[in-house]
């Protein structure tokens, strides 16, 4: 009997990949990772240094980071004190305020999001048995291929949300192992998903599916009530905390949906030769701001701007007046019901312009999105100290296919098909979520901006690495 047990034990161990040596029992992984004598060789130290250098690379190349006008506005809001505006992300305003109170540079945010991304890739490569110098080489290649490095250096709410989503995916993959750290991974994933959902106004679209899937995997069907309670608590926290902060005066509602609704109404007004906007939305009536504009034909889309109306977006007056916001909501719904085809024509044309199918032109906002604030004099006094050669190199690549939204959507669609074929459910859920987020731009886009494809572009490498890993649920992890 003992002989048979030994044989079964040998067969079970032989199924593990050679790179997946089990970690020592009863030791904290982090402690073992840094202090085990087994890993005290100079080559091991070199790998640690190489990984640290890769994490630092966005900061070193684009110090303190590529910061646009939106982030500068949040940084100024945090510096000035008072309530946080919810136009972009009140959560990030509070994070920036903590950094300022600690007298820390905004480069800390660049470093943090880079660390989340690189360490998640590092973990997934370990599950794929890519070890040693090959792992460093793969990490370096992923960062070097445009536009990964520039996106990691961009301190912007979408990039931060994308790096948090990458961390959630890595933690969900780690939960596939039934070990003592599974509950810790689950708790960390919930915290990262909650922070990510607060980072963008529509962040819940990115994080709710992976939370539901991971919770179901962890608690279903043995404890269904627990799974339902956790998902419900997540949704309640996501909605209740900002509401409580708003009622306490910590957040000022600014109604960011105005940007999309007002632009829709302005474009439909031009098409229908009728002023459909309620009072207070425009800086002045259309007949005063643009005399005779309603009688002019609508120009064709050129791939960089949605319409002539988008070029005159300065005509729109956004404020936090609840009465104006309510009137705008009512006018928007009424216009869609009265002119559904005109609304669909505009949204489809906007989405077509956003995808930038014409290869002869540079996609609008494909590079200016990063540098619209920090490379010009700004009230925050933040000055860019980037490496000029690399900065100009990546800027010259802004017109390539790497910045075309349809390219990343096609890649993600292919990853979804392969994941479904190979029955990799977590990868399929993540890819489908990203595609739905991309498709939501058909309705939600307030303008043409490359930021809508950042989650797709940054999540492609971790999904590919996880997809090529054979039977990754049974693999153990080699940290270095």
Secondary structure, DSSP 8 states (H G I E B T S, - for coil): -HHHHHHHHHHHHHTS-TT-----TTS-HHHHHHH-GGG-SHHHHHHHHHHHHHHHHHHHHSTT-B--HHHHHHHHHHHH-S-EESSS-HHHHHHHHHHHHTT--THHHHHHHHHHHHHHHHHHHHHTT--HHHHHHHHHHHHHSTTHHHHHHB-SHHHHHHHHHHHHHHHHHHTTS-STTHHHHHHHHHHHHHHHHHHSTTTHHHHHHHHHHHHHHHHTTTTHHHHHHHHHHHHHHHHHHHHHHHHTTSEE---TTHHHHHHHHHHHHHHHTS----TTSBSS-HHHHSTTGGGS------SSSS-HHHHTGGGB-----HHHHHHHHHHHHHHHHH-HHHHHHHHHHHHHHHHT--TTS--TTTTHHHHTTTTS--TT-------HHHHHHHHHGGGSGGG-HHHHHHHHHHHHHHHHHTT-HHHHHHHHHHHHHHHHHHHH-SS--GGGGHHHHHHHHHHHHHHHSTTGGG------
